[in-house]
């Protein structure tokens, strides 16, 4: 009997020990699981899932684990860096998975670089972590009791507590905006999928981009995440101490969010006088294996002629016909047969034709856009911002490994253009900014065309490189902010997805789909672009990323102050 009882007790102790061991493992793992969760939530808020609501809580797990855990960890700063890096890898690997259609190795390596921005922000969060109150105790047991015993909150103004949280959220948000802005220009830049992009379909909240650019929308998102994190912590502490206090920081944040929403609704209702420009868009869906092969020249001619005829005969008075990037397999200006084909379509229908082409010089090759008019000389724009590893390979000859990564996708480098050429349509119908491929995702570049008088934006792109992946949808999500920033409508003609019209408020008003709802099949789309009678320059068009630069300066000052404070305390400890 005693042996049975002893065996039962032993099994119970073993079970209890197993539970304790599992609990310890979970305690060690939960910060890393929280980091992964933040990355997954952020990616799910973007296309193709487009679960926008998740962006308001995406950073909360990462932020909470950095601010409120790991007190006894050695080299806590390194832990913060690694947590951010894990979150960044998860986020970028998830939302940029479509890059595997071009290069699996390139997709894998790129994310190791992009994740550094998450890591630096997490380290900054740790630097801004509130310093814990020291507990003075004579022995370890007394210290444990002191920590476990609920204590009433110190009697202080709730405004003071809220102010501390508000300032912390402001610092964390400014740092995030600074890093996101830096990612957009450093080493040629890859600024896709900032957190604010998740709100691309929430049109009232994105209208502030007229003043702040997409950085202001990101600011809203990150600030709300930071306030939710600190509020959850305060509520937990107040529940333990049974002393609830007003949360003015949360209240002010909600009031600010509602104010931005109402201002956005008001901005959309203020429509200036305008006149319509009738535009036809062609999506030819030429397979990428045939697109640059001159053996398919006649086949491609026939396809564009057929689709253009469908568009032009379905309605009258078309002013502009837009074909996608690299529409013809041969350079239009250098190949007479191709130029005659394009010119004949324009002259026979008395309209302008805008298309993407390749321009080959004696020693240079450009990715270009061309406007062919019935009566005027052709107008040419040479792409200014080239896509690294898409249109050129950085350090191709110094580091041959880079060229091997992209393989035959980039056999030779394009040369960058230097002029922001604005096309003048026939009969003074308007001026158009020709944006090629990913140029419509770059705010600073787009505003240069607007400063030079562009009335609307036209993007010609070939997203067929990414097959039927989420790349096309993410491209559009990033592009719509250019319309809000500059208060200019946009037309987009893609080889395969997404061909559409976007108004000056960033709303997609028309989109090309087939009968099954696919955006990747061939077809035509006809619509009107509203040209403002008296176009104005927005604050963003005039000053660019001023808001992001202010955030960067603020974050730098805070960082400098924190580092100097740490240095002073270290010197004091050495002196003691």
QUIWOVEN-V166954 format. One record per pair of residues at least 12 apart in sequence whose ideal C-beta (glycine too) atoms are under 8 Angstrom apart, sorted by the first residue. I is the first residue (numbers start at 1). GAP is how many residues later the second one is. Records with the same first field share a line. If there is no record, write none. Layout:
BEGIN
I=GAP + GAP
END
This chain:
BEGIN
30=35 + 39
31=34 + 38 + 39 + 48 + 52
32=51 + 54
34=27 + 28 + 30 + 31 + 49
35=26 + 27 + 30 + 48 + 49 + 51 + 52 + 55
36=50 + 51 + 54
37=24 + 25
38=20 + 21 + 22 + 23 + 24 + 25 + 49 + 52 + 53
39=47 + 48 + 49 + 50 + 51 + 52 + 53 + 55 + 79
40=50 + 51 + 54
41=13 + 14 + 16 + 17 + 20
42=12 + 13 + 16 + 17 + 49 + 53 + 153 + 156
43=47 + 48 + 51 + 52
44=50
45=13 + 150 + 153
46=49 + 147 + 151 + 152 + 428 + 431
47=423 + 426 + 427 + 429 + 430
48=422 + 425
50=151
52=146 + 147 + 149 + 150
54=144
55=140 + 143 + 144 + 166
56=165 + 168 + 169 + 172
57=168 + 171
58=137 + 167
59=136 + 163 + 166 + 167 + 170
60=165 + 168 + 169 + 172
62=21 + 22 + 25 + 60
63=62 + 109 + 162 + 163 + 166
64=165 + 168 + 169
65=18
66=14 + 17 + 18 + 56 + 59 + 60 + 63
67=58 + 59 + 62 + 63 + 162 + 163 + 166
68=165
71=61
76=50
77=46 + 49 + 50
79=47
80=42 + 43 + 45 + 46
81=38 + 39 + 41 + 42
82=37
83=39
84=31 + 34 + 35 + 36 + 37 + 38 + 39 + 41
85=30 + 31 + 33 + 34 + 37
86=29
87=28 + 31 + 35
88=23 + 26 + 27 + 28 + 29 + 30 + 31
89=22 + 23 + 26
91=24 + 27
92=18 + 19 + 22 + 23
93=14 + 15 + 18
95=98 + 375 + 379
96=14 + 15 + 18 + 96 + 97
97=372 + 373
98=368 + 371 + 372 + 373 + 376
99=367 + 372
101=364 + 365 + 366 + 368 + 370
102=288 + 304 + 307 + 363 + 364
103=286 + 302 + 303 + 304 + 306
105=300
106=283 + 299 + 300
109=296
110=80
114=69 + 76
117=62 + 63 + 65 + 66
120=59
121=51 + 54 + 55 + 58
124=48 + 51 + 431 + 435
125=47 + 50
127=432 + 435 + 436
128=40 + 43 + 44 + 430 + 434
130=34 + 38
135=12
150=90 + 91 + 92
151=90
152=89 + 90 + 91
153=84 + 85 + 88 + 90 + 92
158=87 + 88 + 89 + 90
159=89
161=73 + 84
162=84 + 85 + 86 + 87 + 88 + 90
163=86
165=62 + 65 + 66 + 69 + 84
166=61 + 83 + 86
168=58 + 62
169=54 + 57 + 58 + 61 + 80 + 84
170=53 + 384
171=383 + 384 + 387
172=50 + 54
173=46 + 49 + 50 + 53 + 378
174=377 + 378 + 380 + 381 + 384
175=376 + 380 + 383 + 384
176=19 + 42 + 46
177=38 + 41 + 42 + 45 + 370 + 371 + 374 + 375 + 378
178=370 + 373 + 374 + 377 + 378
180=14 + 15 + 35 + 38 + 368
181=34 + 364 + 367 + 368 + 370 + 371
182=370
184=258
185=259
187=201 + 207
188=197 + 198 + 200 + 206
189=253
190=198
191=250 + 251
192=249 + 282 + 286
193=281 + 285
194=20 + 21 + 24
195=23 + 26 + 27
196=18 + 19 + 20 + 21 + 22 + 23 + 24 + 25 + 285
197=17 + 20 + 277 + 280 + 281 + 284
198=23
199=18 + 21 + 22
200=276 + 277 + 278 + 280 + 281 + 306
203=61 + 65 + 302 + 303 + 304
204=56 + 57 + 58 + 60 + 61 + 64
205=12 + 15 + 52 + 55 + 56 + 59
206=58 + 274 + 275 + 278 + 300
207=56 + 57 + 60 + 61 + 277 + 298 + 299
208=12 + 52 + 55 + 56
209=272 + 275 + 276 + 297 + 331
210=57 + 274 + 275 + 277 + 328 + 329 + 330
211=327 + 328 + 329 + 336
212=328 + 335 + 336
213=230 + 268 + 272 + 327 + 331 + 332 + 334 + 335
214=229 + 267 + 271
215=330 + 332 + 333 + 336
216=331
217=264
219=328 + 332
220=37 + 40
223=30
224=29 + 33
227=22 + 23 + 26
228=22
230=19
231=16 + 18 + 19
234=13
235=12
267=238
268=237
272=260 + 261 + 262 + 264
273=259 + 260 + 261
274=256 + 257 + 258 + 259
275=255 + 256 + 258
276=252 + 253 + 254 + 255
277=42 + 43 + 148 + 152 + 153 + 179 + 251 + 252 + 253 + 254
278=37 + 39 + 40 + 41 + 42 + 248 + 250
279=39 + 40 + 41 + 42 + 43 + 212 + 222 + 247 + 248 + 249 + 250
280=28 + 31 + 32 + 35 + 38 + 40 + 41 + 42 + 244 + 245 + 246
281=30 + 41 + 210 + 211 + 212 + 218 + 219 + 220 + 231 + 243 + 244 + 245 + 246
282=22 + 25 + 26 + 29 + 39 + 40 + 41 + 42 + 211 + 217 + 242
283=24 + 41 + 210 + 211 + 212 + 213 + 214 + 216 + 229 + 238 + 239 + 240 + 241 + 242
284=16 + 19 + 20 + 23 + 39 + 40 + 43 + 211 + 238
285=179 + 210 + 211 + 235 + 236 + 237
286=14 + 17 + 178 + 209
287=177
288=174 + 176 + 177
290=39
291=35 + 38 + 171 + 173 + 204
292=34 + 37
293=36
294=35 + 36
296=33
297=31 + 32 + 33 + 40 + 41
300=27 + 28 + 29
301=40
303=219
304=19 + 23 + 41
305=36 + 40
307=215 + 216 + 217
308=13 + 37 + 216
310=214
311=213 + 214 + 215
312=37 + 39
314=210 + 212
315=211
318=31 + 33 + 208
319=32 + 33 + 106 + 110
320=31 + 32 + 33 + 34 + 105 + 109 + 112
321=24 + 25 + 28 + 30 + 31 + 32 + 33
322=31 + 32 + 33 + 136 + 138 + 169 + 171
323=30 + 31 + 32 + 33 + 137 + 170
324=31 + 32 + 136 + 137 + 138 + 169 + 170 + 171 + 175
325=31 + 42 + 44 + 111 + 112 + 135 + 136 + 137 + 169 + 170
326=30 + 31 + 32 + 41 + 136 + 169
327=28 + 29 + 30 + 133 + 168
328=13 + 14 + 27 + 29
331=26 + 27 + 28 + 29
332=23 + 25 + 38 + 40
333=24 + 26 + 37 + 45 + 47
334=25 + 26
339=33
342=13 + 28 + 30
343=29
346=26 + 27 + 28
347=27
350=24
351=23 + 75
352=19 + 20 + 21 + 22 + 73 + 74
353=18 + 19
354=15 + 16 + 17 + 18 + 69 + 78 + 80 + 104 + 106
355=14 + 15 + 17 + 105
356=12 + 13 + 14 + 80 + 104 + 105 + 106
357=12 + 13
359=21 + 23
364=51
365=47 + 48 + 49 + 50
366=16 + 17 + 48 + 49 + 51
367=15 + 16 + 19 + 24 + 47 + 69 + 70
368=12 + 13 + 14 + 15 + 49 + 68
369=12 + 14 + 54 + 65 + 67 + 91
371=52 + 54 + 61 + 63
373=52 + 53
374=52
375=51
376=48 + 50
379=42 + 44 + 45
380=41
381=36 + 38 + 39 + 40 + 42 + 53 + 55
382=33 + 34 + 35 + 36 + 37 + 39
383=31 + 33 + 34 + 53 + 54 + 56
384=32 + 33 + 34 + 35 + 36 + 55 + 61
385=31 + 53 + 54 + 57 + 60
386=28 + 30
387=50 + 51
389=13 + 16 + 17 + 21
390=19 + 20 + 47 + 48 + 75
391=19 + 22 + 23 + 46
392=18 + 21 + 22
393=13 + 17 + 20
396=17
409=56
420=13 + 25 + 28 + 29 + 32
421=13
422=27 + 30 + 31 + 32
429=102
430=25 + 26 + 99 + 101
431=22 + 23 + 24
432=22 + 23 + 24 + 25 + 26
433=13 + 16 + 17 + 21 + 23 + 24 + 25 + 55
434=24 + 26
435=14 + 22 + 23 + 24 + 25 + 47
436=23 + 24 + 25
437=22 + 23 + 24 + 25
438=23 + 37
439=20
440=17 + 19 + 21 + 35 + 38 + 39 + 42 + 50 + 52
441=34 + 37 + 38 + 41
443=38 + 39 + 42 + 97 + 101 + 102
444=100 + 101
446=36 + 39 + 40
447=38 + 39 + 93 + 94 + 97
450=36 + 38 + 87 + 91
451=86 + 90 + 91
454=34
455=33 + 76 + 77 + 80
456=32 + 33 + 34 + 35 + 73 + 75
457=25 + 26 + 29 + 31 + 32 + 33 + 34
458=32 + 33 + 34 + 35
459=20 + 31 + 32 + 33 + 34
460=33 + 34
461=14 + 31 + 32 + 33 + 34
462=32 + 33 + 34
463=12 + 31 + 32 + 33 + 34 + 35
464=30 + 31 + 32
468=28 + 29 + 52
472=22 + 24 + 25 + 26 + 47 + 48
473=24 + 25
475=23
476=16 + 22 + 24 + 32
479=13 + 23
480=22 + 26 + 27 + 28
481=25
483=19 + 20 + 21 + 22 + 23
484=20 + 21 + 22
485=53 + 55 + 56
486=18 + 52 + 54 + 55
487=17 + 45 + 48 + 49 + 51 + 54
488=16 + 47
489=12 + 13 + 14 + 15 + 40 + 41
490=12
491=36 + 38
496=23 + 24 + 25
497=22 + 23
498=13 + 14 + 21
499=12 + 13 + 20 + 24 + 26
500=12 + 25
501=24 + 26 + 28
503=27
504=26 + 28
509=18
510=15 + 17
511=14
512=12 + 13
END
